[in-house]
Amino acid sequence: MHHDTDPRLLRAFVAVAEELHFTRAAGRLFVAQQALSRDIGRLEREWATTLFHRSTRHVALTLEGERLLPHVRRVLAAYDGLSAAVTAGGERPLVVDVAAPVATGQQVLDEARLIAPELEFVARYHSGLARAAAEIAGGRLDVSFGRVAGLAPAVRAGLAHRLIRFERVAVLLPGDHRLAALPRVPLAELAGETLYAAAGNEDTTEWTDYARDLFAGRGIRLAPPFPKIEGDVEFGRVVRRQGWSVLASTEFVGVPGMVLRPLVEPVPLSPVSMVWRRGPRHPGLDVLGTAARDLGDRGAWLTRPAGSWLPEADRALYASVGPAAGSLERP
């Protein structure tokens, strides 16, 4: 047996052992199923043993796999402990994806910097939790914000997350649109309209999924897939050129020549969670959690107005979350 086994292979073994399903384990590790199968095969060859009984319908640990599993878990715990020791004291900057300069994540980051000026937080401006989740799993990002219910369950299982806000959903309209003069737009008024909600952008699939649920049965059409649009200036140019209205939240960047109007009757809410990788902790995580709670208390971020709307997946995920931030666990 090799004594210098790649930790990636050990994590692959544990994921398959816990899921007993290669597809779910691959999703949890953000790798292709074929790559995961190759890793397990390589580990079995290195160790000259069979770890799993496999069939088209069933995966089970062998007796040798069961014997080795607790040892592998202890080795991985030691790796994680080493990582925590290396980063102890917060010397390493915490890399935080806030999506956009006006987003909820940016507000939390600004507050965290005020609370703990001695810590270094490095901001990233990716758009979409689907992309950020992969970046977190790959160790290129520490924290992000977004709609967790829109991620695949296997992906969600590898992340820690805490709901911090229910953002109100809005529509971005051309200035000369028939609804632009309204201070608030009833959802029924959008029947027959086509709205852009990032279809075709693989980084933001959780938002397109939200839009499909919201539009279903209301006669609102989703704009067809379009290549990912990079940057605020290019976004404004494309949206104006296409003549789109855009599904957004009230925390959205301004676009010249367009107006942002909150949606009502009902009030659609977009849940925003703080999301981070399970495992070794960084002191900046607790600071971000405190900042989110403080902002939430001051701004009633977790208050849901009467008659508000959430997709079924979000209602199920947050069924136990009350109107007050105190009902949430600490990060």
Phi, psi and omega in degrees: 000137177288139178265357180243041181300136179300127178302334178299321179292323177295319179293325177297316179301312182295319181298315180292321179297324181278325181273329187051040183197117186293323181295314179295318180296321178296318177298320179297326182265358181060045175230163175289149181299322180297321179295320179296317179299320177297319179297317179295318177299319179296319180296317179296323178291318179299321184267357179053045179208159176262123184265333184225143164271125183238141167218178181295338184243354192212138172232131180217149175290141169283171177300322179291322176299316178298322181293322184278336187306310181297328178293318180295320179299321180293322178297315180294323177298323178293320176301314180296322178296320177298316179299318180296321180294320180298322184264004182301144178089355174078018180299323180284131177298147175267123183266120189236121175273119181251002175075302184207154183298343181253004188281166176305318180301321178295321178297319178294318180296317178301317180293320180297322179294329176288321182290318185228074182295344180283344179268151178255120174248125179254122184274142169239153183235062173274151177251114175118128179286333179302315177290316183299323180300318178293322179294321178296313181298327181276000178079010180269352183213146181259319188219146171214182182221142177162193186271098185294324183297342179277356177270153176297143181307322180294324177292315180301325184297335180270003184240150167263145182206154178216127178295131180238340185200147165254103176283145175276137183273147185222173174236133177264118188244145169303145184302334181260014180292150182299338181259359187296334182282347180283140177288331177220146185248115174296139182304323182300334180289346180270358177304132182089350180273156172249124182244140174278131177219040172068022174300135183098348178260108184290347179283340189233036184298333180294330180281320176297321177298318177300314182298318180301318179295317182293321185281338186302127177077003182249002178074017179261132182263143175271128178303142184295162181306140182219145180304151179307135181256123184260124171088150184295319182295313180293324177300311180299319180297312183295315182299316180293319181295320181282343182073025183282152154264155189232132171282127185216188170243170180292345175263072187225147182296142177289144178237121180305136179083004180228159181234145180257124183233127177294147178268144181220171175057064357275178176270107177286137179245140177248109182291135176242123177247151168275132188231133179212168182280137174293152176121217184304142184257152176242140181302335178295334178298314180295325179294316177298320177298318178295317179299317180296319179294317181297314179295321179296319178295316183289324185256007182052046185296334184257012176277129178256119179296153179302136178076016179286166185236137172226148173300155182302320181299322179287321178299319180293318182293324185250023183302329184269000182270120180275189182284352185248147182295337182297345182275001183259146178284156180286147176289000000 
